């Protein structure tokens, strides 16, 4: 028999994902830019709570839903989701998993520091890659909008 996701897990995931989305919206749309600092310090606590209470499958589902929801809410600045939401989810999830494993606090903090550094490095790389793609397509559209100059096709081939 298949194990189903509990109603408590779904409800908790929805509340915490909505919290992430609200903080993302408030930070991105410049209502309260200081919330980005709040999200870096406090938001991993929500992910840690969820990961320590619920199973791996439920935590993975929570992460996917939160990332998609934050991308949709912060559609004008996807970099916010890449740089702030994803690392806080990963660090919080690992803290919850380490709590379940009953690791010592020094070991937990050491592993989380390494994880946070790696996730920030990967997030910066993804952000650079994302903006290179956007700039590439914008430059192609600018060339297309210039008119029918005979040499534009050479520039489009680069």
Backbone as a chain_set.jsonl record, in Angstrom:
{"seq": "XXXXXXXXXXXXXXXXXXXXXXXXXXXXXXXXXXXXXXXXXXXXXXXXXXXXXXXXXXXXXXXXXXXXXXXXXXXXXXXXXXXXXXXXXXXXXXXXXXXXXXXXXXXXXXXXXXXXXXXXXXXXXXXXXXXXXXXXXXXXXXXXXXXXXXXXXXXXXX", "coords": {"N": [[0.835, -1.177, 0.0], [0.501, 2.228, -0.793], [2.097, 4.976, 0.768], [0.586, 7.875, 1.809], [0.772, 11.468, 1.637], [0.399, 13.323, 4.549], [-2.374, 15.263, 5.818], [-1.628, 17.189, 7.648], [1.035, 17.689, 6.938], [0.69, 18.772, 4.384], [-0.813, 21.069, 4.958], [0.921, 22.476, 6.684], [3.099, 22.814, 4.954], [1.907, 24.449, 3.015], [1.347, 26.779, 4.492], [3.942, 27.581, 5.295], [5.191, 27.847, 2.778], [3.659, 29.908, 1.742], [4.428, 31.899, 3.512], [7.132, 32.208, 2.79], [6.636, 33.143, 0.166], [5.275, 35.56, 0.634], [7.226, 37.079, 1.992], [9.11, 37.148, -0.066], [7.699, 38.597, -2.027], [7.319, 41.061, -0.708], [9.973, 41.843, -0.401], [11.006, 41.937, -3.037], [9.348, 43.718, -4.438], [9.994, 46.113, -3.337], [8.724, 47.119, -1.051], [9.545, 46.613, 1.519], [12.683, 46.473, 1.635], [14.53, 45.563, 3.504], [13.693, 43.118, 4.291], [14.982, 41.136, 2.886], [17.319, 40.633, 4.255], [16.176, 39.682, 6.591], [15.054, 37.372, 5.525], [17.318, 35.849, 4.986], [18.272, 35.301, 7.552], [16.136, 34.312, 9.131], [14.358, 32.72, 7.657], [15.49, 30.101, 7.125], [14.823, 28.782, 9.449], [12.152, 28.042, 9.257], [12.226, 26.139, 7.184], [13.917, 24.303, 8.416], [12.36, 23.462, 10.57], [10.268, 22.197, 9.175], [11.669, 20.145, 7.825], [12.634, 18.699, 9.991], [10.392, 17.648, 11.158], [8.808, 16.328, 9.242], [8.75, 13.813, 6.576], [11.291, 12.853, 4.117], [10.264, 12.874, 1.496], [8.039, 14.557, 1.748], [9.337, 16.899, 2.521], [10.893, 17.43, 0.257], [8.844, 17.903, -1.591], [7.74, 20.203, -0.41], [9.911, 21.974, -0.763], [10.081, 22.169, -3.594], [7.547, 23.248, -4.225], [7.71, 25.676, -2.824], [9.866, 26.969, -4.116], [8.873, 27.212, -6.759], [6.583, 28.759, -6.254], [7.766, 31.082, -5.195], [9.26, 31.89, -7.423], [7.147, 32.547, -9.131], [5.872, 34.602, -7.709], [7.914, 36.495, -7.432], [8.43, 37.355, -10.066], [9.523, 39.433, -11.532], [12.082, 39.621, -10.627], [13.892, 37.115, -10.744], [16.329, 36.482, -9.748], [16.305, 36.936, -7.024], [14.99, 34.705, -5.972], [16.799, 32.721, -6.687], [19.134, 33.504, -5.327], [18.393, 33.968, -2.642], [16.118, 32.446, -1.679], [16.468, 29.692, -2.433], [19.068, 28.936, -1.26], [18.402, 29.346, 1.501], [16.393, 27.478, 1.871], [17.784, 25.057, 1.422], [19.813, 25.095, 3.405], [18.223, 25.226, 5.702], [16.785, 22.809, 5.461], [18.86, 20.951, 5.692], [19.679, 21.457, 8.308], [17.413, 20.576, 9.67], [17.485, 17.839, 8.968], [19.949, 17.114, 10.092], [19.304, 17.533, 12.736], [17.404, 15.536, 13.108], [19.117, 13.374, 12.854], [20.543, 13.61, 15.139], [23.066, 14.881, 15.44], [26.079, 16.369, 16.775], [26.18, 19.795, 17.87], [28.363, 21.376, 17.062], [29.358, 19.945, 14.869], [27.116, 20.066, 13.231], [26.913, 22.856, 12.758], [29.366, 23.288, 11.467], [29.105, 21.67, 9.142], [26.898, 22.94, 8.037], [27.892, 25.485, 7.5], [29.749, 24.924, 5.493], [27.963, 23.884, 3.594], [26.311, 26.114, 3.145], [28.134, 27.875, 2.015], [28.777, 26.5, -0.346], [26.234, 26.393, -1.58], [25.758, 29.125, -1.972], [27.834, 29.729, -3.758], [27.083, 28.123, -5.958], [24.577, 29.268, -6.465], [25.304, 31.874, -7.211], [26.695, 31.276, -9.549], [24.611, 30.146, -11.084], [22.964, 32.391, -11.265], [24.591, 34.122, -12.731], [24.744, 32.633, -15.11], [22.032, 32.609, -15.816], [21.517, 35.354, -16.283], [23.319, 35.768, -18.365], [22.084, 34.293, -20.389], [19.684, 35.75, -20.633], [20.697, 38.269, -21.412], [21.871, 37.503, -23.831], [19.63, 36.766, -25.417], [18.284, 39.211, -25.383], [20.096, 40.838, -26.75], [19.989, 39.628, -29.267], [17.341, 40.19, -29.962], [17.476, 42.973, -30.073], [19.108, 43.276, -32.302], [17.451, 42.208, -34.247], [15.423, 44.072, -34.232], [16.531, 46.303, -35.373], [16.226, 46.59, -38.057], [16.449, 45.765, -41.569], [19.279, 45.378, -42.206], [21.94, 44.48, -44.354], [24.069, 43.05, -43.17], [23.233, 42.022, -40.757], [22.556, 39.335, -40.433], [24.984, 38.061, -40.132], [25.782, 38.899, -37.621], [23.796, 37.729, -36.094], [24.476, 35.072, -36.241], [26.537, 34.599, -34.493]], "CA": [[0.0, 0.0, 0.0], [1.279, 3.456, -0.88], [1.985, 5.909, 1.879], [0.145, 9.172, 1.326], [1.22, 12.631, 2.389], [-0.626, 13.648, 5.531], [-2.994, 16.587, 5.73], [-0.827, 18.095, 8.461], [2.198, 18.068, 6.138], [0.236, 19.65, 3.303], [-1.2, 22.351, 5.546], [2.129, 23.152, 7.153], [3.862, 23.216, 3.77], [1.217, 25.579, 2.387], [1.539, 27.975, 5.333], [5.338, 28.003, 5.223], [5.457, 28.316, 1.413], [3.026, 31.224, 1.635], [5.292, 32.822, 4.246], [8.247, 32.484, 1.889], [6.146, 33.947, -0.963], [4.964, 36.914, 1.113], [8.498, 37.762, 2.226], [9.69, 37.392, -1.39], [6.967, 39.689, -2.671], [7.619, 42.313, -0.025], [11.367, 42.213, -0.654], [11.251, 42.225, -4.448], [8.605, 44.88, -4.893], [10.554, 47.268, -2.614], [7.929, 47.624, 0.054], [10.446, 46.54, 2.666], [13.881, 45.778, 1.165], [15.261, 44.974, 4.624], [13.236, 41.75, 4.482], [15.925, 40.173, 2.321], [18.202, 40.27, 5.372], [15.314, 38.844, 7.421], [14.9, 36.055, 4.913], [18.559, 35.086, 5.142], [18.497, 34.901, 8.942], [15.007, 33.664, 9.798], [13.647, 31.753, 6.826], [15.931, 28.711, 7.282], [14.169, 28.173, 10.61], [10.912, 27.402, 8.793], [12.608, 24.932, 6.454], [14.47, 23.352, 9.384], [11.224, 22.884, 11.291], [9.555, 21.272, 8.297], [12.507, 18.97, 7.568], [12.81, 17.897, 11.202], [9.132, 17.033, 11.559], [8.19, 15.518, 8.187], [9.624, 12.889, 5.854], [12.084, 13.389, 3.017], [9.384, 13.112, 0.356], [7.245, 15.749, 2.047], [10.258, 18.038, 2.51], [11.214, 17.693, -1.142], [7.65, 18.525, -2.178], [7.684, 21.558, 0.143], [10.942, 22.779, -1.416], [9.693, 22.414, -4.987], [6.413, 24.176, -4.22], [8.177, 26.985, -2.368], [10.676, 27.583, -5.174], [7.976, 27.592, -7.859], [5.745, 29.864, -5.788], [8.594, 32.294, -5.096], [9.541, 32.335, -8.784], [5.951, 33.187, -9.665], [5.614, 35.851, -6.992], [9.0, 37.43, -7.722], [8.69, 37.141, -11.489], [10.346, 40.506, -12.094], [13.459, 39.443, -10.163], [14.141, 35.703, -10.413], [17.595, 36.387, -9.025], [15.987, 36.869, -5.594], [14.705, 33.31, -5.634], [18.029, 31.934, -6.817], [20.152, 33.879, -4.338], [17.913, 34.025, -1.265], [15.173, 31.394, -1.284], [17.037, 28.34, -2.582], [20.029, 28.615, -0.197], [17.781, 29.231, 2.822], [15.704, 26.184, 1.926], [18.764, 23.967, 1.535], [20.443, 25.152, 4.729], [17.2, 24.851, 6.687], [16.512, 21.371, 5.343], [19.98, 20.201, 6.261], [19.638, 21.568, 9.762], [16.369, 19.659, 10.121], [17.972, 16.463, 8.817], [20.984, 16.904, 11.107], [18.61, 17.429, 14.023], [16.846, 14.173, 13.154], [20.228, 12.434, 13.021], [21.107, 13.885, 16.454], [24.482, 15.234, 15.368], [26.502, 17.398, 17.719], [25.943, 21.132, 17.332], [29.553, 21.842, 16.355], [29.367, 19.263, 13.575], [26.014, 20.627, 12.457], [27.276, 24.203, 12.306], [30.457, 23.161, 10.513], [28.554, 21.168, 7.883], [26.01, 23.961, 7.467], [28.725, 26.55, 6.947], [30.243, 24.429, 4.215], [26.816, 23.799, 2.688], [25.875, 27.453, 2.777], [29.134, 28.414, 1.086], [28.611, 25.82, -1.627], [24.984, 26.824, -2.211], [25.932, 30.496, -2.456], [28.663, 29.667, -4.955], [26.25, 27.588, -7.041], [23.538, 30.261, -6.77], [25.931, 32.958, -7.977], [26.974, 30.753, -10.877], [23.326, 30.062, -11.782], [22.503, 33.752, -11.553], [25.393, 34.612, -13.85], [24.304, 31.892, -16.287], [20.689, 33.068, -16.153], [21.601, 36.683, -16.86], [23.969, 35.652, -19.671], [21.052, 33.858, -21.329], [18.781, 36.876, -20.853], [21.42, 39.269, -22.212], [22.05, 36.95, -25.161], [18.378, 36.902, -26.155], [17.993, 40.631, -25.558], [20.953, 41.365, -27.816], [19.452, 39.111, -30.533], [16.131, 40.945, -30.28], [17.876, 44.321, -30.479], [19.582, 43.193, -33.68], [16.297, 41.985, -35.117], [14.607, 45.278, -34.279], [17.239, 47.394, -36.046], [15.849, 46.696, -39.465], [16.98, 44.755, -42.472], [20.631, 45.681, -42.673], [22.437, 43.265, -45.007], [25.042, 42.307, -42.394], [22.664, 41.568, -39.477], [22.547, 37.883, -40.326], [26.285, 37.631, -39.6], [25.784, 39.146, -36.186], [22.894, 36.76, -35.459], [25.093, 33.751, -36.288], [27.582, 34.483, -33.453]], "C": [[0.88, 1.241, 0.0], [1.032, 4.338, 0.33], [1.638, 7.287, 1.319], [0.697, 10.28, 2.216], [0.083, 13.068, 3.302], [-1.172, 15.058, 5.314], [-2.207, 17.616, 6.536], [0.386, 18.58, 7.68], [1.804, 19.03, 5.027], [-0.112, 21.028, 3.84], [0.02, 23.141, 6.013], [2.971, 23.645, 5.985], [3.221, 24.423, 3.094], [1.426, 26.865, 3.182], [2.972, 28.485, 5.221], [5.719, 28.488, 3.826], [4.832, 29.683, 1.183], [3.837, 32.277, 2.381], [6.506, 33.202, 3.406], [7.8, 33.407, 0.753], [5.853, 35.38, -0.544], [6.251, 37.701, 1.35], [9.187, 38.067, 0.891], [9.017, 38.568, -2.074], [7.291, 41.031, -2.024], [9.048, 42.773, -0.284], [11.588, 42.661, -2.094], [10.557, 43.505, -4.89], [8.884, 46.114, -4.042], [9.635, 47.889, -1.582], [8.811, 47.69, 1.295], [11.711, 45.791, 2.23], [14.689, 45.118, 2.276], [14.831, 43.524, 4.874], [14.155, 40.72, 3.841], [16.938, 39.728, 3.374], [17.437, 39.362, 6.338], [15.218, 37.442, 6.85], [16.164, 35.221, 5.049], [18.752, 34.561, 6.556], [17.373, 34.043, 9.517], [14.363, 32.57, 8.959], [14.189, 30.322, 6.907], [15.284, 28.006, 8.475], [12.899, 27.444, 10.194], [11.213, 26.102, 8.052], [13.167, 23.871, 7.399], [13.359, 22.677, 10.174], [10.53, 21.838, 10.422], [10.365, 20.006, 8.065], [12.675, 18.098, 8.8], [11.537, 17.16, 11.6], [8.622, 16.03, 10.518], [9.235, 14.713, 7.427], [10.361, 13.591, 4.713], [11.214, 13.735, 1.821], [8.551, 14.373, 0.557], [8.111, 17.012, 2.034], [10.643, 18.41, 1.087], [10.045, 18.372, -1.85], [7.496, 19.97, -1.692], [8.698, 22.475, -0.544], [10.562, 23.131, -2.852], [8.556, 23.428, -5.057], [6.85, 25.577, -3.813], [8.986, 27.692, -3.449], [9.803, 28.043, -6.331], [7.123, 28.79, -7.464], [6.547, 31.161, -5.692], [9.012, 32.8, -6.471], [8.34, 33.063, -9.377], [5.67, 34.529, -9.005], [6.655, 36.899, -7.355], [9.405, 37.327, -9.191], [9.569, 38.23, -12.092], [11.807, 40.395, -11.667], [13.695, 37.986, -9.765], [15.448, 35.494, -9.672], [17.36, 36.296, -7.519], [15.749, 35.424, -5.172], [15.969, 32.468, -5.684], [18.998, 32.228, -5.683], [19.679, 33.808, -2.888], [17.073, 32.804, -0.873], [15.811, 30.012, -1.332], [18.092, 28.039, -1.509], [19.398, 28.5, 1.19], [17.009, 27.927, 2.962], [16.689, 25.038, 2.143], [19.398, 23.937, 2.921], [19.444, 24.748, 5.815], [16.879, 23.371, 6.654], [17.639, 20.545, 5.951], [20.015, 20.301, 7.782], [18.565, 20.642, 10.34], [16.795, 18.204, 10.044], [19.036, 16.156, 9.863], [20.376, 16.806, 12.501], [17.989, 16.049, 14.182], [17.927, 13.137, 13.423], [20.918, 12.582, 14.375], [22.623, 14.079, 16.413], [24.803, 16.286, 16.416], [26.372, 18.767, 17.054], [27.154, 21.672, 16.566], [29.625, 21.228, 14.962], [28.285, 19.818, 12.668], [26.373, 22.0, 11.908], [28.407, 24.165, 11.279], [29.935, 22.708, 9.148], [27.636, 22.195, 7.224], [26.786, 25.12, 6.881], [29.273, 26.144, 5.594], [29.11, 24.378, 3.187], [26.364, 25.165, 2.224], [26.852, 28.105, 1.805], [28.984, 27.8, -0.298], [27.33, 26.279, -2.322], [25.066, 28.264, -2.697], [26.79, 30.536, -3.712], [27.85, 29.177, -6.144], [25.172, 28.595, -7.442], [24.112, 31.428, -7.568], [26.254, 32.513, -9.394], [25.681, 30.656, -11.694], [22.788, 31.439, -12.15], [23.282, 34.333, -12.731], [24.969, 33.938, -15.153], [22.939, 32.382, -16.758], [20.749, 34.434, -16.831], [22.384, 36.701, -18.167], [22.974, 35.223, -20.724], [20.115, 35.02, -21.649], [19.453, 37.933, -21.714], [21.633, 38.796, -23.64], [20.781, 37.13, -25.99], [17.98, 38.359, -26.354], [18.836, 41.219, -26.671], [20.48, 40.868, -29.179], [18.209, 39.892, -30.938], [16.45, 42.37, -30.696], [18.369, 44.319, -31.916], [18.424, 42.997, -34.649], [15.457, 43.247, -35.272], [15.282, 46.438, -35.001], [16.824, 47.56, -37.502], [16.523, 45.618, -40.281], [18.323, 45.179, -43.048], [21.222, 44.404, -43.251], [23.396, 42.435, -44.16], [24.5, 41.811, -41.054], [22.695, 40.054, -39.323], [23.893, 37.355, -39.833], [26.36, 37.828, -38.097], [24.888, 38.151, -35.456], [23.504, 35.371, -35.387], [26.125, 33.553, -35.175], [27.103, 33.724, -32.262]], "O": [[1.885, 1.298, 0.709], [-0.083, 4.434, 0.842], [2.337, 7.797, 0.443], [1.039, 10.062, 3.379], [-1.065, 13.169, 2.869], [-0.524, 15.916, 4.715], [-2.129, 18.782, 6.149], [0.733, 19.759, 7.75], [2.515, 20.0, 4.763], [0.252, 22.041, 3.243], [0.125, 24.34, 5.757], [3.496, 24.758, 6.017], [3.928, 25.326, 2.647], [1.659, 27.923, 2.599], [3.195, 29.686, 5.07], [6.489, 29.44, 3.695], [5.415, 30.525, 0.501], [3.926, 33.421, 1.936], [6.865, 34.376, 3.32], [8.511, 34.352, 0.412], [6.149, 36.316, -1.287], [6.353, 38.861, 0.95], [9.785, 39.132, 0.736], [9.687, 39.435, -2.635], [7.511, 42.022, -2.719], [9.304, 43.974, -0.377], [12.279, 43.65, -2.342], [11.132, 44.292, -5.642], [8.09, 47.055, -4.031], [9.763, 49.074, -1.274], [8.821, 48.684, 2.02], [11.8, 44.581, 2.439], [15.461, 44.198, 2.007], [15.516, 42.785, 5.581], [14.115, 39.547, 4.211], [17.365, 38.573, 3.379], [17.991, 38.385, 6.844], [15.288, 36.452, 7.579], [16.084, 34.003, 5.212], [19.332, 33.492, 6.745], [17.634, 33.138, 10.31], [13.868, 31.586, 9.509], [13.402, 29.386, 6.766], [15.207, 26.778, 8.508], [12.598, 26.365, 10.706], [10.544, 25.09, 8.261], [12.923, 22.679, 7.212], [13.405, 21.472, 10.421], [10.24, 20.732, 10.878], [9.814, 18.906, 8.103], [12.842, 16.884, 8.678], [11.6, 16.154, 12.305], [8.065, 14.994, 10.88], [10.438, 14.9, 7.604], [10.096, 14.749, 4.391], [11.405, 14.779, 1.197], [8.382, 15.164, -0.371], [7.666, 18.069, 1.587], [10.709, 19.594, 0.754], [10.242, 19.311, -2.622], [7.159, 20.857, -2.477], [8.382, 23.619, -0.869], [10.713, 24.279, -3.269], [8.601, 24.36, -5.859], [6.402, 26.56, -4.403], [8.807, 28.89, -3.671], [9.977, 29.154, -6.831], [6.958, 29.727, -8.246], [6.053, 32.223, -6.07], [9.111, 34.01, -6.675], [8.499, 34.082, -10.05], [5.273, 35.483, -9.674], [6.317, 38.064, -7.564], [10.59, 37.223, -9.51], [10.286, 37.979, -13.061], [12.677, 41.011, -12.281], [13.696, 37.66, -8.578], [15.655, 34.456, -9.043], [18.132, 35.648, -6.812], [16.249, 34.979, -4.139], [16.187, 31.607, -4.831], [19.616, 31.313, -5.138], [20.496, 33.605, -1.99], [17.314, 32.201, 0.172], [15.705, 29.246, -0.375], [18.025, 26.976, -0.892], [19.808, 27.65, 1.981], [16.972, 27.335, 4.041], [16.444, 24.15, 2.96], [19.506, 22.878, 3.538], [19.789, 24.011, 6.738], [16.718, 22.744, 7.701], [17.392, 19.557, 6.642], [20.345, 19.33, 8.463], [18.778, 20.003, 11.37], [16.504, 17.421, 10.948], [19.039, 15.076, 10.453], [20.882, 16.072, 13.351], [18.041, 15.459, 15.261], [17.698, 12.151, 14.123], [21.778, 11.774, 14.725], [23.361, 13.524, 17.227], [23.92, 17.003, 16.887], [26.445, 18.883, 15.831], [26.998, 22.343, 15.546], [29.92, 21.921, 13.988], [28.51, 20.017, 11.475], [26.162, 22.275, 10.727], [28.397, 24.938, 10.321], [30.281, 23.292, 8.121], [27.6, 22.307, 5.999], [26.38, 25.684, 5.865], [29.262, 26.936, 4.652], [29.29, 24.787, 2.041], [26.066, 25.36, 1.045], [26.442, 28.806, 0.881], [29.057, 28.503, -1.306], [27.34, 26.528, -3.527], [24.497, 28.591, -3.738], [26.502, 31.298, -4.634], [27.923, 29.761, -7.226], [24.886, 28.756, -8.628], [23.473, 31.914, -8.501], [26.103, 33.289, -10.338], [25.657, 31.039, -12.863], [22.22, 31.623, -13.227], [22.703, 34.961, -13.618], [24.849, 34.6, -16.184], [22.714, 32.55, -17.957], [20.093, 34.644, -17.852], [22.142, 37.568, -19.006], [23.006, 35.731, -21.845], [19.789, 35.248, -22.814], [18.841, 38.443, -22.652], [21.581, 39.602, -24.569], [20.842, 37.591, -27.129], [17.401, 38.708, -27.383], [18.34, 42.023, -27.461], [20.56, 41.61, -30.158], [18.032, 40.22, -32.111], [15.783, 42.926, -31.568], [18.086, 45.249, -32.672], [18.421, 43.559, -35.744], [14.85, 43.468, -36.319], [14.646, 47.47, -35.217], [17.071, 48.61, -38.096], [17.097, 44.674, -39.738], [18.465, 45.318, -44.263], [21.021, 43.332, -42.68], [23.534, 41.234, -44.396], [25.256, 41.225, -40.28], [22.842, 39.544, -38.212], [23.942, 36.31, -39.183], [26.939, 37.008, -37.385], [25.183, 37.768, -34.324], [23.092, 34.564, -34.554], [26.549, 32.421, -34.941], [27.855, 33.539, -31.305]]}, "num_chains": 1, "name": "protein.A"}
